[in-house]
């Protein structure tokens, strides 16, 4: 956790980091494109972007699948007074699934594929909008999620800049409170909105336990420790740069 006396300083540095990123990697006309779920991560990132760039240079994108509650996403957009677009991805997901069903050999185990596919479709929408208006896509993943691979490769794990990549869930909450976000947004139970379970139900342990282990190396439950270590190792391919063949090594 960030020591209380440093939370204000870290928040200020985050805002300046975003400002510098856009100064060096965009033009004054470029927008920050943020996929808004209504959870703490996207709410914090959107707020940081508004602080760094101004509300007129931040666009929030709501991407529900079918009937999903978007009230919190709309609320943070109203608080920040930012422009939003909303696209329902249900038809796109359904179209892909129907095509797969035409190939029986592909449908034996579709659960994981169908859980990750919507996240990749959402990222496609974000980059589509970014190209239409001129923008840079914000990654909203945090260190805790990334540590155990709880992000979809080339889905929510993608983006042009990542303000929260080195902050645990608990630290993101601290930043959220420092920014003055409403309690229910900061403390909203994390869930992907796709499989019907909370993050912690899927993981089998709490983010508090995970955060402590990441920051201190301490985990009192040996089985959970082994599980976290295994998930971390199995998902390093999501964090490491894409391997590439270096011809110079062979000539």
N, C-alpha and C positions, 0 to 999 in steps of 0.2 A: 504493500500500500504506500501511497505517497504521504510523507509526513505532512501534517496539516499546514505547517508554516510554508510548505513549498507548493501547495495546490494552486494558489493564485499565480505563482511564477510559472509553473508548468503549463497552466492554461494559456497564459500570455504568450509563452514561447510556441505553443501549438498554433495559435492564431498567426503569429509572425511567420511560422514555418509554411503555413498554407499561403500566406501573402507572397512569400519569397518564391514558392513553387510556381505560382501563376505569373509572377514577374519574369521568371526564367524559362517557363515552358508554355506560355500562352501569350495572347495579346490582351489589351485592355477590354476588348469586346467579347472575350471568351467567358462562358458561364461555368460554374461548378454544377455538375449534374449529380443529384443525390437521390437514390432509390429510397423512398420513405416507407417504412413498415409500421411506424408508430412506436417501435422499441427504442431502448436507450441509445443503442449504437448509432442508428441513422439520425435520431433526434440530436444527439451530441454533435455528430459530424455536420449536419445541416446548420446548427447554431454556430459552430466554429467557423464555417464558411461564410456565414452572414457577417460575423464579427470581423473576418479578415477582408472580405470583398465588398460588403454591402448587400442589402436584400435584393437589389435589382440585378445582381450578377449570380444569383443562386436559383436553380430550378429544381423543384421536388417532383419526383415521378412516383405515382402510386400504381402498383402492378398486382392487383388481387387476382386470384384464380377462382373463378366462379363467385359464390357468395362468401365473401370474407369481410370481416369487420375492419373498416378503414377509418373509423372515427378518430383514433389516436393519431394516425398519420395526417389526417386533415387538421386536427387540432394544432399540431406543431407547425404546420404550414401557415395556419392562421396567426399563431403567436409570432412567427417570424415575418409574416406578411410577404411570403415569397410566392412566385408564380408556380402553379402545378399543372401537370398533365396526368390523366388517369387512363390506363389501358387494361382491359381485362384479358388475361392470357389464357383463359379456359379453352377457347376455340382453337388456339394455336396448339396447346398441349394435346387436345383431343384429336386433332388432325394427325399429329405425329404418332400417337398411340394407335390410331386406326390403320395407318400404313404398316406399323410393326405387326399388327395382328394378321396381316395378309401373309406373313412368313411365320408359320407355326414354330419353327426352330428357335425363333427369337423370343417367344412368349413363355418359355418355361419358368424363368425367374425374372420378372420385370419390376419387382418392388424397388430395388435400389436405383435402377435406371429411371423409373418413373418418379422417384423422389428427387433425384438430382436434375432431371431434365427441365423442370420449371425454373430452377435457379439460372440455368444457362439461357433459357428463353428471356428471362427478365434482364440479364446482362445484355442480350442482343438488343432489346428495346432501349436500354440506357445508352448504348453506343450509337444506335440509330438516331435517337433524339440529339445526342451530342454532336453528331455529324450534321444534322439538319440545322441546328441553331448555332453551332460553333461552341464546343465545350470540352471539358475534361471530366471524366467520370470518377467520382469518389468511391474508394473502397471503404466499406464500413465494418470490416472484420476487426476483432480485437485479438490480443495475444493469447488469451485463454482458449478461444475457439480455434485459432490457428494451431496451437500447441498439440491438440488432439485431432486435428484434421476435420473439425466440425465446420467445414465450409466446402462448397462445391468447386472443384477445379474448373476454371474458365467460366464459373458462374458468379456467386457472390464473392468468391476468392479473387476475382479479377478487379481491375480498376487502373486508373492512371496515377493516383496518389492515395496514400493510406495513413491518415492521421492517427489511427488507434492501434496500429500493428504492434506497438511495443507497450501497450497498456492492458493490464488484466481487467476482468469484468469489474472487480471492486474499484479499480482505479478509474475506469470509465464512469462509474457512478459518482465518484468524487468530483470529477470534471463536470458532470451533469449538474450536480448541486452548485458548484462554483459558478456555473453559467446561469443559474436561476431557473432551471427547468422544473416543471411541476413534478411532485413526488410520484404520481402514478405513472408517469412516463419513465422516470429513472428506475423505478422499482418494478416495472412491468415484467411479469414472468417470461423469460426468453423461450421462444418457440419458433420453429421454422414456418409454421402456417401451412404445412404441406402434408405431414404424416399424422397429425392429430395428437401428438405428444409434446410435452415440454422438452427443452434441451436436456435438462437434468434427468428426466425419465429415460431419454434415449441413451445418455452417457452412462447412467448407473452410479453417478456420484454428483455432489453439488459443486457449483463453481467456487464456493468458498474453500472447499477442500483442494480443488485444482489450483486455485490462485496461491494458496499457501505452499503447495508443493513446488510450483513454478518459482516462487520468490525465495523460498527458504530451503527447498530440497527435503522438507519434512512431510511425511504422510504416515499417520499412525496405523492405518489399515494396510497391511502388506499386500493383500489381494487387490485393493484399489490402486496401490502404487504400481504393481505389476501391470495392471490394466492400462493405466495412464502411460507408462513407459512403452508398452506394446503399441498403443494407438499413436504415440508420438513417432516412433520409429516407422510404423507402417504408412504414415502420412507425410513423411519428409519429402516425397516427390511433389507434393503440393507447394512446398515452401522453397525448395531449391530451384535454381534456374534450370531451364530445359537443357538436358544434355545435348551436346552437339559434336559431331565428328570433326576433329581437327586434323586436316590433311598434313599440316606441317610436322606432325609427330611421325609420319610414315614416309617422308621423302627426304 
